[in-house]
């Protein structure tokens, strides 16, 4: 059993004003499992050509994605409240 994460939610998160100046809007979701079958999702986000990755951008993009998922998914919101 897991939480549904829809691509549209991630796309919506990448178009918030705080991050849209850094990203192209392209991303890739990768589902992962550890040896105990605990699931996780990695989200790879493409930055615009003139943008270099740094901790501030990572934090802003991560925060935008998490806040969007909390708003859209009651399951995600419950687990990350």
C-alpha positions as CSV (number, residue, x, y, z in Angstrom):
1,X,0.0,0.0,0.0
2,X,1.3,3.4,-0.8
3,X,0.4,7.0,-1.5
4,X,-0.6,8.0,-5.0
5,X,1.5,10.8,-6.4
6,X,0.3,12.2,-9.7
7,X,2.6,13.8,-12.2
8,X,0.2,16.8,-12.5
9,X,0.8,17.6,-8.8
10,X,4.6,17.7,-9.4
11,X,4.1,19.8,-12.5
12,X,1.9,22.2,-10.5
13,X,4.6,22.6,-7.9
14,X,7.2,23.5,-10.4
15,X,5.1,26.4,-11.7
16,X,4.8,28.3,-8.4
17,X,6.5,31.6,-8.6
18,X,9.2,30.8,-6.1
19,X,10.7,28.0,-8.3
20,X,9.5,28.5,-11.9
21,X,12.4,30.9,-12.7
22,X,14.9,28.0,-12.0
23,X,13.3,25.0,-13.6
24,X,12.2,24.0,-17.1
25,X,9.2,22.1,-15.9
26,X,10.6,18.8,-16.9
27,X,11.0,16.1,-14.3
28,X,11.3,12.4,-13.8
29,X,9.8,10.3,-11.0
30,X,11.6,7.2,-9.8
31,X,10.0,4.7,-7.4
32,X,12.5,3.0,-5.1
33,X,12.4,0.3,-2.5
34,X,14.9,-0.7,0.1
35,X,15.8,-4.2,1.1
36,X,12.8,-4.2,3.6
37,X,10.5,-3.2,0.7
38,X,9.9,0.3,2.2
39,X,8.9,2.5,-0.8
40,X,10.1,6.0,-1.6
41,X,10.0,8.3,-4.6
42,X,12.8,10.3,-6.0
43,X,12.0,13.3,-8.2
44,X,14.6,14.6,-10.6
45,X,13.9,18.1,-11.8
46,X,15.6,19.7,-14.8
47,X,17.1,23.2,-14.2
48,X,17.2,25.9,-16.9
49,X,20.6,26.1,-18.7
50,X,21.8,29.2,-17.0
51,X,20.9,27.9,-13.5
52,X,23.5,26.1,-11.4
53,X,22.2,23.7,-8.7
54,X,22.7,24.9,-5.2
55,X,21.2,24.2,-1.8
56,X,18.9,27.2,-1.9
57,X,17.3,26.0,-5.2
58,X,17.1,22.4,-3.9
59,X,15.3,23.7,-0.7
60,X,12.9,25.9,-2.7
61,X,12.0,23.1,-5.2
62,X,11.6,20.5,-2.4
63,X,9.4,22.8,-0.3
64,X,7.2,23.6,-3.3
65,X,6.7,19.9,-4.1
66,X,6.0,19.0,-0.5
67,X,3.6,21.8,0.0
68,X,1.7,20.9,-3.2
69,X,1.6,17.2,-2.2
70,X,0.3,18.2,1.3
71,X,-2.5,20.3,-0.3
72,X,-3.5,17.7,-2.9
73,X,-3.1,14.4,-1.0
74,X,-4.8,13.8,2.3
75,X,-2.6,10.7,2.8
76,X,0.6,12.6,2.2
77,X,-0.6,15.4,4.4
78,X,-1.4,13.0,7.2
79,X,2.1,11.3,7.0
80,X,4.0,14.6,6.8
81,X,1.9,16.8,9.2
